[in-house]
Structure formats: structure tokens, C-alpha cells
Amino acid sequence: MAGLSRRALLRGVGTVGILAAAGCGVPPAYVKAGQRGAPDRSAADRTLTFANWPLYIDVDDHDKQKRPTLDAFEKRTGVSVTYTEEINDNDEFFGKISPALMNHQPTGRDLIVISDWMCSRFVRLGWVQEMDRDRQPHVAKHLDPLLLRPAFDPGRRHCVPWQSGITGIAYNRRKLGREIKHTSDLWADDLRGRVTLLAGMDEAFALLMQGEGVDITRWTADDFHRMTDRIAALVRKQHIRRFTGNDYIKDLSSGDVLAAQAYSGDVIQLQVDNPDIEFVVPEEGAELWSESLMIPNLAAHKRNAERLVDHYYEPEVAAALASWVNYVCPVPAARDVLASSKDKDTAALAEDPLIFPDDAMRGRLAIAKDIGAKERPEFAKAWNGMVGL
């Protein structure tokens, strides 16, 4: 459900300049570790403010104002949560809160959820606080090891995945008449003009590099340029129909497109209406990404926020959330909870590899090294020129 809204917007290029400048160490932007915290009011003021994306939490079937997993946290802890669905785009949200963070002022939010490629910038700038893992025993115990060591935050001290997903390939097997097993299969003649790629550079580049045999955990600028040269040649030959946001969903549904670079969570929704749509993690691998929880600098209720993060790593809570949002669950132990459900449809989710990847799929997943601030302007210029942004 959530994928149809949250990942629909292209990442804009309006903040490239500010990101590049900030990432290069402009003095007012970087915040030293000792200046990130504020006196914690959690004990006396049992509240917190949590900013998230739309449609990214479970809601009650009969009352859309109720959020069962969040309501359970409030009831158990006595902490009142102000929950806002104000994040519609990473760059837009960056623009909203960066003036406060740059000027060492509170953002008014205790917990936020942003994509890991943007999380890396917040960590680099010193704009988020380390979490106290002693207060998060469920995170320590249940966080999926596959997600534990992104290059920008080894050990996930500054961020904890809310949900994860896979950028792979979706295709209509019946209409195509063959299997897709490799990224290079997209370049076959029978897909000329019937294949789309994602327009967002951060969303697209890793899978395309993997198709070239690149280890995306340690790719280089040369790898990036070789990949874009290959894609640019395919664009010139009109092999690629277009670059898309989430509108590839409509293209696949209508049959105008037979194969598309796609997000795993979207495909689960597509398959409800069209069982001919399949999702594949290519043999060369696919990108495992996350949208993660972070505590911004000067948050007034850090301990309350840490408690809420840990709440969502209890397997029962993680299972309830996963059954609603249908993305890759960052808590593998939630699988057994779903499998034991008396509800047939709920139990079936435990066997869905797009929510709980099996061992074969897990072996082909990797977290990409993010695009550095120094490289970003050059890469964005090359990518956006090719895509037509």
C-alpha cells in the first residue's frame, strides 16, 4: 500500500547544491558530536513527535484515525505520540528542516523516517544523534543482519530501518513469453521500446551497475560512468521507452510496458490485480534499501523516541506493521509470528519472498555505497542529462 504513494515522487535536483556544499564541510553546516543533544524532557513530558511518510503505518480497518501498533505503544508506556504524515519527498523534507539543523536549532520533531541515501547526508553532517542501544534490546536482538552495516553508518548507531525494499525487475511473463533472470535480459530485441527504468539516480544506479558485474558496496566513479554510457547508448537506440517514477505501475498494468525497473512493495500490490506480473532479483544481484528512523539534533524527547523505535522491533509489532505495508520486514523473527496466524491470508505473508526474502534471494541482495557529496553534482549532471530531467 505504502509504495504507491511514498516512492512515487522523483527526487528533485533543487538541493544538490546545498547538499554538495554541506557535505564538503561548510563550517556552519557540520555539527560536532558534543553539540547534538539537548536536555531530555522525556521523563517529565511523556510525549514525542514522529514525522513519517503517508500510508506507511498500519491503520484500523474500521477507523482510519486509529493506528493499532502506535496506539498499543501509547497505552503501554503512557507516552503520547503526535504522528504526522508530512514527508512526501526526501529533498523537500530536507529543505524544510535543514535551516534549523544548520543553525543549531531544534526541528520540533523527535523522530523522522527518510531514505538511507538521504540518511547518509544527515550522518555525514552530524545532524542526527546516536541511539542508546542499551535502551533498545529488541533492535539489538532482532535487526536483520543484512541491514546492519551500511557504508554510511556501520552498526546502525544513528539510524534504524523502518521498512526495507528491493529494487529489482518486474515483468509480465505471459505477454513476454520468457523468463527474465539477468539485468542484461532487459536489453534483448523483443523488449525494444517496451522497457522502462527509474528516473531517480539514487533509486536506479545500483541495479544497473550490478548488471555490469559491479560490487555496489564499493563501486567507483569509473563504474558509474561505464553504466551511464551503456544506458545512454540504449536511449539513443530507443530501446528504453522512458524513465519513470511510480507510473511504471500503470504501464505494466496496461501492457504498454513488458518489463520495468521496479520496487518490490509495488509489485505485491500489482500481483493482486494481475498475477502475470512477476518480480525478479537478477542473478547478478539487486539493491536492498531502507527508509530509516532517525532522531534529529536537539530533539527534546530522545528517550521516548528510542523507546518507540524499540517497540517496532518487537516481532509481534513488526509483524503487524509488515502485514499492512507489504515491504521487506527488517525483523526476520516477525515471519514466525505471521506464519502462526489463524487467518489464511495473513499466514501466507510469511511465505512471500518480497516480505521475507528466502536464503537464495538474500544471497543476491546488497546495500549500495551511497553517492558522495563531492561526486554528486557531476553524476547528477550526467544522469539528468540522459534521463531528460
KOLNU-874820 format. One record per residue (C-alpha): residue in one letter; x, y, z. Coordinates in nm, 3 decimals. Layout:
! residues N
<"A"; <X; Y; Z>>
...
***
This chain:
! residues 389
<"M"; <0.000; 0.000; 0.000>>
<"A"; <0.261; 0.248; 0.105>>
<"G"; <0.474; 0.209; -0.206>>
<"L"; <0.208; 0.355; -0.431>>
<"S"; <0.245; 0.688; -0.255>>
<"R"; <0.584; 0.715; -0.089>>
<"R"; <0.810; 0.624; -0.375>>
<"A"; <0.606; 0.791; -0.647>>
<"L"; <0.785; 1.124; -0.647>>
<"L"; <1.110; 1.178; -0.830>>
<"R"; <1.399; 1.307; -0.631>>
<"G"; <1.440; 1.670; -0.727>>
<"V"; <1.773; 1.833; -0.806>>
<"G"; <1.700; 2.157; -0.625>>
<"T"; <1.903; 2.070; -0.318>>
<"V"; <2.204; 1.929; -0.498>>
<"G"; <2.396; 2.249; -0.441>>
<"I"; <2.323; 2.272; -0.072>>
<"L"; <2.392; 1.902; -0.024>>
<"A"; <2.723; 1.928; -0.204>>
<"A"; <2.828; 2.234; -0.010>>
<"A"; <2.719; 2.090; 0.322>>
<"G"; <2.881; 1.753; 0.252>>
<"C"; <3.210; 1.923; 0.171>>
<"G"; <3.230; 2.061; 0.523>>
<"V"; <3.095; 2.415; 0.512>>
<"P"; <3.158; 2.526; 0.873>>
<"P"; <2.801; 2.633; 0.964>>
<"A"; <2.656; 2.304; 0.840>>
<"Y"; <2.852; 2.040; 1.029>>
<"V"; <2.757; 1.983; 1.394>>
<"K"; <3.010; 1.831; 1.630>>
<"A"; <2.907; 1.534; 1.842>>
<"G"; <2.902; 1.732; 2.165>>
<"Q"; <2.655; 1.985; 2.025>>
<"R"; <2.387; 1.748; 1.901>>
<"G"; <2.195; 1.669; 2.216>>
<"A"; <1.952; 1.872; 2.422>>
<"P"; <1.831; 1.828; 2.780>>
<"D"; <1.595; 1.532; 2.757>>
<"R"; <1.242; 1.608; 2.875>>
<"S"; <1.111; 1.254; 2.826>>
<"A"; <1.057; 1.169; 3.193>>
<"A"; <0.861; 1.483; 3.277>>
<"D"; <0.695; 1.532; 2.937>>
<"R"; <0.568; 1.196; 2.817>>
<"T"; <0.524; 1.292; 2.454>>
<"L"; <0.709; 1.275; 2.124>>
<"T"; <0.659; 1.399; 1.769>>
<"F"; <0.703; 1.142; 1.490>>
<"A"; <0.720; 1.251; 1.123>>
<"N"; <0.662; 0.981; 0.861>>
<"W"; <0.551; 0.929; 0.501>>
<"P"; <0.183; 0.887; 0.405>>
<"L"; <0.037; 0.536; 0.414>>
<"Y"; <0.337; 0.397; 0.598>>
<"I"; <0.181; 0.263; 0.916>>
<"D"; <-0.098; 0.021; 0.994>>
<"V"; <-0.447; 0.165; 1.036>>
<"D"; <-0.766; 0.018; 1.176>>
<"D"; <-0.995; -0.123; 0.905>>
<"H"; <-1.297; 0.043; 1.060>>
<"D"; <-1.144; 0.370; 1.182>>
<"K"; <-0.865; 0.521; 0.973>>
<"Q"; <-0.774; 0.756; 1.259>>
<"K"; <-0.660; 0.461; 1.468>>
<"R"; <-0.314; 0.312; 1.425>>
<"P"; <-0.311; -0.012; 1.625>>
<"T"; <0.065; -0.054; 1.671>>
<"L"; <0.111; 0.310; 1.768>>
<"D"; <-0.194; 0.305; 1.993>>
<"A"; <-0.051; -0.001; 2.171>>
<"F"; <0.274; 0.184; 2.239>>
<"E"; <0.087; 0.480; 2.387>>
<"K"; <-0.125; 0.256; 2.608>>
<"R"; <0.168; 0.054; 2.735>>
<"T"; <0.411; 0.339; 2.800>>
<"G"; <0.189; 0.636; 2.870>>
<"V"; <0.379; 0.831; 2.604>>
<"S"; <0.152; 1.034; 2.375>>
<"V"; <0.269; 1.041; 2.012>>
<"T"; <0.197; 1.327; 1.776>>
<"Y"; <0.211; 1.145; 1.442>>
<"T"; <0.239; 1.350; 1.122>>
<"E"; <0.242; 1.230; 0.760>>
<"E"; <0.443; 1.524; 0.636>>
<"I"; <0.724; 1.358; 0.439>>
<"N"; <0.640; 1.330; 0.070>>
<"D"; <0.988; 1.361; -0.080>>
<"N"; <1.337; 1.338; 0.069>>
<"D"; <1.465; 1.660; -0.087>>
<"E"; <1.152; 1.854; 0.003>>
<"F"; <1.176; 1.743; 0.365>>
<"F"; <1.547; 1.822; 0.371>>
<"G"; <1.461; 2.174; 0.261>>
<"K"; <1.202; 2.201; 0.536>>
<"I"; <1.423; 2.108; 0.832>>
<"S"; <1.778; 2.187; 0.713>>
<"P"; <1.770; 2.558; 0.812>>
<"A"; <1.707; 2.463; 1.174>>
<"L"; <1.973; 2.191; 1.175>>
<"M"; <2.231; 2.413; 1.006>>
<"N"; <2.171; 2.686; 1.261>>
<"H"; <2.183; 2.453; 1.562>>
<"Q"; <1.812; 2.487; 1.636>>
<"P"; <1.556; 2.216; 1.718>>
<"T"; <1.338; 2.090; 1.433>>
<"G"; <1.032; 2.029; 1.651>>
<"R"; <1.049; 1.658; 1.565>>
<"D"; <1.182; 1.375; 1.780>>
<"L"; <1.176; 1.102; 1.517>>
<"I"; <1.181; 1.110; 1.137>>
<"V"; <1.183; 0.850; 0.857>>
<"I"; <1.393; 0.917; 0.546>>
<"S"; <1.556; 0.707; 0.276>>
<"D"; <1.900; 0.574; 0.352>>
<"W"; <2.067; 0.770; 0.073>>
<"M"; <1.944; 1.084; 0.248>>
<"C"; <2.022; 0.940; 0.592>>
<"S"; <2.384; 0.923; 0.483>>
<"R"; <2.392; 1.300; 0.438>>
<"F"; <2.242; 1.361; 0.781>>
<"V"; <2.504; 1.133; 0.937>>
<"R"; <2.784; 1.300; 0.740>>
<"L"; <2.668; 1.643; 0.852>>
<"G"; <2.632; 1.542; 1.216>>
<"W"; <2.262; 1.628; 1.213>>
<"V"; <2.134; 1.322; 1.398>>
<"Q"; <2.208; 1.168; 1.735>>
<"E"; <2.339; 0.824; 1.817>>
<"M"; <2.077; 0.599; 1.970>>
<"D"; <2.139; 0.432; 2.304>>
<"R"; <2.123; 0.065; 2.214>>
<"D"; <2.109; -0.030; 2.583>>
<"R"; <1.760; 0.116; 2.575>>
<"Q"; <1.676; -0.080; 2.259>>
<"P"; <1.714; -0.450; 2.338>>
<"H"; <1.474; -0.557; 2.063>>
<"V"; <1.667; -0.365; 1.798>>
<"A"; <1.990; -0.522; 1.920>>
<"K"; <1.837; -0.870; 1.906>>
<"H"; <1.612; -0.861; 1.601>>
<"L"; <1.753; -0.620; 1.340>>
<"D"; <1.821; -0.818; 1.021>>
<"P"; <2.199; -0.870; 0.986>>
<"L"; <2.169; -0.786; 0.614>>
<"L"; <2.074; -0.432; 0.713>>
<"L"; <2.320; -0.382; 0.994>>
<"R"; <2.624; -0.237; 0.818>>
<"P"; <2.552; 0.026; 0.554>>
<"A"; <2.868; 0.208; 0.450>>
<"F"; <2.745; 0.539; 0.588>>
<"D"; <2.656; 0.408; 0.935>>
<"P"; <2.821; 0.078; 1.033>>
<"G"; <2.628; -0.080; 1.317>>
<"R"; <2.326; 0.144; 1.258>>
<"R"; <2.403; 0.364; 1.557>>
<"H"; <2.241; 0.672; 1.401>>
<"C"; <1.951; 0.512; 1.215>>
<"V"; <1.730; 0.204; 1.234>>
<"P"; <1.533; 0.070; 0.935>>
<"W"; <1.160; 0.132; 0.949>>
<"Q"; <1.093; -0.083; 0.643>>
<"S"; <1.309; -0.209; 0.359>>
<"G"; <1.262; -0.299; -0.003>>
<"I"; <1.432; -0.433; -0.312>>
<"T"; <1.490; -0.253; -0.639>>
<"G"; <1.465; -0.528; -0.899>>
<"I"; <1.279; -0.605; -1.219>>
<"A"; <0.904; -0.652; -1.268>>
<"Y"; <0.778; -0.807; -1.589>>
<"N"; <0.472; -0.961; -1.749>>
<"R"; <0.581; -1.319; -1.805>>
<"R"; <0.273; -1.423; -2.001>>
<"K"; <0.297; -1.139; -2.252>>
<"L"; <0.675; -1.152; -2.278>>
<"G"; <0.673; -1.528; -2.319>>
<"R"; <1.003; -1.592; -2.144>>
<"E"; <1.177; -1.556; -1.812>>
<"I"; <1.399; -1.269; -1.705>>
<"K"; <1.693; -1.385; -1.496>>
<"H"; <1.957; -1.120; -1.564>>
<"T"; <1.954; -0.742; -1.593>>
<"S"; <2.103; -0.786; -1.940>>
<"D"; <1.784; -0.971; -2.041>>
<"L"; <1.619; -0.628; -2.049>>
<"W"; <1.832; -0.534; -2.348>>
<"A"; <1.706; -0.818; -2.571>>
<"D"; <1.546; -0.720; -2.903>>
<"D"; <1.198; -0.834; -2.801>>
<"L"; <1.190; -0.563; -2.534>>
<"R"; <1.289; -0.272; -2.759>>
<"G"; <1.061; 0.016; -2.665>>
<"R"; <0.882; -0.194; -2.402>>
<"V"; <1.110; -0.146; -2.101>>
<"T"; <1.134; 0.140; -1.850>>
<"L"; <1.393; 0.241; -1.592>>
<"L"; <1.357; 0.455; -1.281>>
<"A"; <1.432; 0.823; -1.330>>
<"G"; <1.578; 0.890; -0.987>>
<"M"; <1.955; 0.848; -0.990>>
<"D"; <1.973; 0.721; -0.632>>
<"E"; <1.697; 0.471; -0.700>>
<"A"; <1.826; 0.342; -1.033>>
<"F"; <2.204; 0.332; -1.040>>
<"A"; <2.281; 0.033; -0.816>>
<"L"; <2.081; -0.233; -1.002>>
<"L"; <2.218; -0.113; -1.336>>
<"M"; <2.573; -0.134; -1.204>>
<"Q"; <2.509; -0.481; -1.068>>
<"G"; <2.402; -0.581; -1.416>>
<"E"; <2.754; -0.485; -1.525>>
<"G"; <2.904; -0.712; -1.259>>
<"V"; <2.995; -0.433; -1.017>>
<"D"; <3.014; -0.484; -0.641>>
<"I"; <2.786; -0.198; -0.534>>
<"T"; <2.924; -0.194; -0.181>>
<"R"; <3.248; -0.045; -0.322>>
<"W"; <3.179; 0.092; -0.668>>
<"T"; <3.390; 0.366; -0.827>>
<"A"; <3.334; 0.670; -1.047>>
<"D"; <3.456; 0.467; -1.345>>
<"D"; <3.187; 0.207; -1.272>>
<"F"; <2.923; 0.480; -1.268>>
<"H"; <3.032; 0.628; -1.599>>
<"R"; <3.055; 0.288; -1.770>>
<"M"; <2.700; 0.219; -1.659>>
<"T"; <2.566; 0.554; -1.784>>
<"D"; <2.747; 0.508; -2.116>>
<"R"; <2.569; 0.175; -2.162>>
<"I"; <2.228; 0.322; -2.073>>
<"A"; <2.283; 0.630; -2.291>>
<"A"; <2.352; 0.405; -2.591>>
<"L"; <2.025; 0.218; -2.523>>
<"V"; <1.840; 0.550; -2.502>>
<"R"; <1.979; 0.656; -2.840>>
<"K"; <1.861; 0.328; -2.991>>
<"Q"; <1.513; 0.394; -2.844>>
<"H"; <1.534; 0.064; -2.660>>
<"I"; <1.428; 0.224; -2.333>>
<"R"; <1.073; 0.351; -2.359>>
<"R"; <1.118; 0.613; -2.088>>
<"F"; <1.236; 0.686; -1.736>>
<"T"; <0.963; 0.684; -1.475>>
<"G"; <0.855; 0.744; -1.122>>
<"N"; <0.589; 0.505; -0.993>>
<"D"; <0.395; 0.545; -1.316>>
<"Y"; <0.563; 0.226; -1.433>>
<"I"; <0.283; 0.060; -1.237>>
<"K"; <0.024; 0.186; -1.484>>
<"D"; <0.244; 0.098; -1.781>>
<"L"; <0.286; -0.261; -1.663>>
<"S"; <-0.082; -0.295; -1.582>>
<"S"; <-0.189; -0.170; -1.927>>
<"G"; <0.064; -0.384; -2.112>>
<"D"; <0.230; -0.084; -2.278>>
<"V"; <0.547; -0.193; -2.098>>
<"L"; <0.653; -0.555; -2.056>>
<"A"; <0.941; -0.506; -1.813>>
<"A"; <1.040; -0.232; -1.571>>
<"Q"; <1.289; -0.148; -1.303>>
<"A"; <1.062; -0.170; -1.000>>
<"Y"; <1.022; -0.174; -0.625>>
<"S"; <0.929; -0.498; -0.453>>
<"G"; <0.649; -0.344; -0.245>>
<"D"; <0.472; -0.210; -0.552>>
<"V"; <0.477; -0.549; -0.721>>
<"I"; <0.296; -0.713; -0.430>>
<"Q"; <0.011; -0.471; -0.495>>
<"L"; <0.026; -0.524; -0.873>>
<"Q"; <0.005; -0.901; -0.836>>
<"V"; <-0.330; -0.873; -0.658>>
<"D"; <-0.486; -0.750; -0.984>>
<"N"; <-0.252; -0.917; -1.232>>
<"P"; <-0.092; -1.247; -1.131>>
<"D"; <0.108; -1.249; -1.456>>
<"I"; <0.335; -0.978; -1.314>>
<"E"; <0.649; -1.127; -1.163>>
<"F"; <0.931; -0.971; -0.966>>
<"V"; <1.286; -1.093; -1.005>>
<"V"; <1.611; -1.035; -0.822>>
<"P"; <1.860; -1.077; -1.108>>
<"E"; <2.132; -1.340; -1.080>>
<"E"; <2.390; -1.058; -1.057>>
<"G"; <2.207; -0.914; -0.758>>
<"A"; <1.974; -0.631; -0.661>>
<"E"; <1.980; -0.340; -0.421>>
<"L"; <1.840; -0.375; -0.071>>
<"W"; <1.740; -0.033; 0.055>>
<"S"; <1.573; 0.102; 0.364>>
<"E"; <1.384; 0.401; 0.487>>
<"S"; <1.509; 0.456; 0.836>>
<"L"; <1.421; 0.612; 1.168>>
<"M"; <1.649; 0.890; 1.292>>
<"I"; <1.650; 1.123; 1.594>>
<"P"; <1.740; 1.478; 1.480>>
<"N"; <1.973; 1.701; 1.676>>
<"L"; <1.828; 1.880; 1.979>>
<"A"; <1.523; 1.652; 1.990>>
<"A"; <1.354; 1.718; 2.322>>
<"H"; <1.230; 1.361; 2.379>>
<"K"; <1.518; 1.136; 2.276>>
<"R"; <1.450; 0.859; 2.526>>
<"N"; <1.083; 0.843; 2.432>>
<"A"; <1.185; 0.822; 2.065>>
<"E"; <1.429; 0.540; 2.140>>
<"R"; <1.153; 0.351; 2.316>>
<"L"; <0.923; 0.386; 2.017>>
<"V"; <1.193; 0.261; 1.779>>
<"D"; <1.246; -0.043; 2.002>>
<"H"; <0.871; -0.104; 2.020>>
<"Y"; <0.863; -0.159; 1.644>>
<"Y"; <1.137; -0.421; 1.671>>
<"E"; <0.929; -0.649; 1.888>>
<"P"; <0.843; -0.934; 1.648>>
<"E"; <0.468; -0.914; 1.714>>
<"V"; <0.463; -0.541; 1.640>>
<"A"; <0.690; -0.577; 1.337>>
<"A"; <0.460; -0.849; 1.203>>
<"A"; <0.153; -0.628; 1.237>>
<"L"; <0.326; -0.346; 1.052>>
<"A"; <0.464; -0.573; 0.779>>
<"S"; <0.124; -0.727; 0.713>>
<"W"; <-0.009; -0.382; 0.631>>
<"V"; <0.272; -0.207; 0.440>>
<"N"; <0.395; -0.514; 0.247>>
<"Y"; <0.760; -0.416; 0.220>>
<"V"; <1.063; -0.620; 0.327>>
<"C"; <1.039; -0.659; 0.703>>
<"P"; <1.362; -0.566; 0.886>>
<"V"; <1.271; -0.808; 1.166>>
<"P"; <1.310; -1.168; 1.040>>
<"A"; <1.157; -1.303; 1.363>>
<"A"; <0.825; -1.147; 1.257>>
<"R"; <0.794; -1.423; 0.998>>
<"D"; <0.712; -1.687; 1.260>>
<"V"; <0.451; -1.458; 1.412>>
<"L"; <0.271; -1.423; 1.079>>
<"A"; <0.306; -1.793; 0.999>>
<"S"; <0.124; -1.883; 1.321>>
<"S"; <-0.176; -1.663; 1.236>>
<"K"; <-0.513; -1.837; 1.212>>
<"D"; <-0.601; -1.603; 0.927>>
<"K"; <-0.506; -1.776; 0.600>>
<"D"; <-0.413; -1.459; 0.411>>
<"T"; <-0.202; -1.327; 0.699>>
<"A"; <-0.020; -1.659; 0.737>>
<"A"; <0.054; -1.660; 0.363>>
<"L"; <0.256; -1.338; 0.400>>
<"A"; <0.519; -1.534; 0.591>>
<"E"; <0.597; -1.724; 0.270>>
<"D"; <0.615; -1.417; 0.047>>
<"P"; <0.981; -1.366; -0.051>>
<"L"; <0.913; -0.997; -0.117>>
<"I"; <0.840; -0.952; 0.255>>
<"F"; <1.074; -1.218; 0.392>>
<"P"; <1.336; -1.295; 0.125>>
<"D"; <1.441; -1.659; 0.115>>
<"D"; <1.805; -1.761; 0.151>>
<"A"; <1.869; -1.771; -0.224>>
<"M"; <1.733; -1.419; -0.268>>
<"R"; <1.912; -1.285; 0.040>>
<"G"; <2.240; -1.406; -0.104>>
<"R"; <2.193; -1.174; -0.402>>
<"L"; <2.099; -0.860; -0.208>>
<"A"; <2.340; -0.581; -0.115>>
<"I"; <2.325; -0.230; 0.030>>
<"A"; <2.483; 0.012; -0.215>>
<"K"; <2.753; 0.255; -0.116>>
<"D"; <2.583; 0.592; -0.146>>
<"I"; <2.683; 0.867; -0.386>>
<"G"; <2.926; 1.102; -0.212>>
<"A"; <2.871; 1.476; -0.188>>
<"K"; <3.180; 1.556; -0.397>>
<"E"; <3.070; 1.325; -0.677>>
<"R"; <2.702; 1.410; -0.671>>
<"P"; <2.697; 1.728; -0.885>>
<"E"; <2.899; 1.562; -1.163>>
<"F"; <2.697; 1.242; -1.153>>
<"A"; <2.363; 1.425; -1.134>>
<"K"; <2.452; 1.632; -1.438>>
<"A"; <2.538; 1.322; -1.640>>
<"W"; <2.235; 1.125; -1.518>>
<"N"; <1.977; 1.402; -1.552>>
<"G"; <2.103; 1.489; -1.900>>
<"M"; <2.048; 1.129; -2.007>>
<"V"; <1.712; 1.093; -1.835>>
<"G"; <1.587; 1.431; -1.957>>
<"L"; <1.524; 1.591; -1.619>>
***
